[in-house]
Amino acid sequence: MIKEVKDIDKESDKFLDKILFTEVWNPAIDIYETEKEVILLVELAGVKAKDINLSLDHDNVLHIWGKRRSPIRSGSKNCHGMELHFGTFSRYVKLLTPIEGKKAELKSMNGIYKITFKKK
């Protein structure tokens, strides 16, 4: 009987992980413009630079997406509350100023990424 309860508990953890960690979340973004650059500050604490993707379409809409992985592995926790977002994130931003090419400088600053584009 105890084994069956443990199995049910384990399966319910897997199910909750699928529900809780597959929802796409939107990071907060600030946008600045200087004389020569367009700068975005994106709140992505716990995300590695290699897990961030950027693409710019022909209408100057920037898509930022990627994944933030949970530092707590499935099956090793009893969750008492959950406010942090993990899993896939995605955000579209219409850039009002044309930028030079599609090259960006990405810099991590204590949980906030600074994305800098040169203006045309």
N, C-alpha and C positions, 0 to 999 in steps of 0.2 A: 504494500500500500504506500509506503514512504517513497519508494522508487517512482511510482506513478505520479505522485504529487510533485516530486522533483522534476520529472519529465514535463509535466504540465507547466510548471513554473518556468522551465527553460524555454519551452515553445512560446509561452506568452511573452517572455523577454524578446525573443526573435521577432515576434509579431509587432510588439510595440516599437522596436528599433526600426522596422520597416516603415511604420506609420510616421514616427517622430523624425526620422532622419532622412526621409525622402522628399519632404516638402521643400520647395524652392523658396529661399528667403532673399530679401533685397537689402544690401548694405546701404548705410547712410553715405551720402556724397555731398561735398562742397565743391563748387566750381569757381575758379578765379581766373582773371585775365590780366596779364601785364602787357607792356608794350610789345614784347616779342614772343610771349608764351601763353598757352592755355594750361592751367594747372587744376587737377582734380585731387582732392583728398578723399580717400575711400576707407571707411572703417572696416577693417578686416583682421582684427586681432586673432592670432592663432592660425592664420593662413600663410603657407609658404609661397614664396614668389613663383615657384614652379607650378603651383596649383591655380594660378591666375591666368586667364586668357583674355585677350583684347581683340576686337575686330571693329573696323569702321566701314560703314556702307557708303554708297554713292550720295546719299542724302545727308552726310555728315552726322549720322547717328552712331554713337559709340556703344558697343555691347561689351560689358564686363561680366565674365562668368567664371566659375570654378567650383571648388569644393573645400569646405572646412571639415577636417576630420576630428572626431571626438577623441580626447586623450584617454577616455575611459572605455575599455573594451567591453563588448557585449558579454553578458553572463557573469561579470565580476562586480555587479552593482545592484543596489536597491535604490531606486530613484525616489526621493522624497519631494522633489520639486524640479521644474525644468523651465528656465527662462532663456538660456543661451540657444542660439541657432547653430546647428551642425548640418552637414550635408551640402547639397548643391545651392549655390547662390547665383543670382542673375540680376543684371540691372542695365537698362537702356537709357542713354543720355543723348539728347539732341544738342550738339555743339553749335553754338550760334556763330562762331568765328571759324572760317576755313583754316585747316591746319596743314602743315608742310608734310606731304607724304603720309606714310602710316607708321613712322617710327615714334616710339615713346620711350621715355626714361622712367623706369619704375624704381622707387626707393622706399624702403621700409623705415618707418619712424614710430617705434613703440606702439604697434598695433594699428597704425594708420599708414596706408600706402599713398605716397605722393606720385602721381602720374603726370608727367610733363610732356607737352607737345609743342613743337615750334610752330608759330603762326606763319601763314603764307605771306 
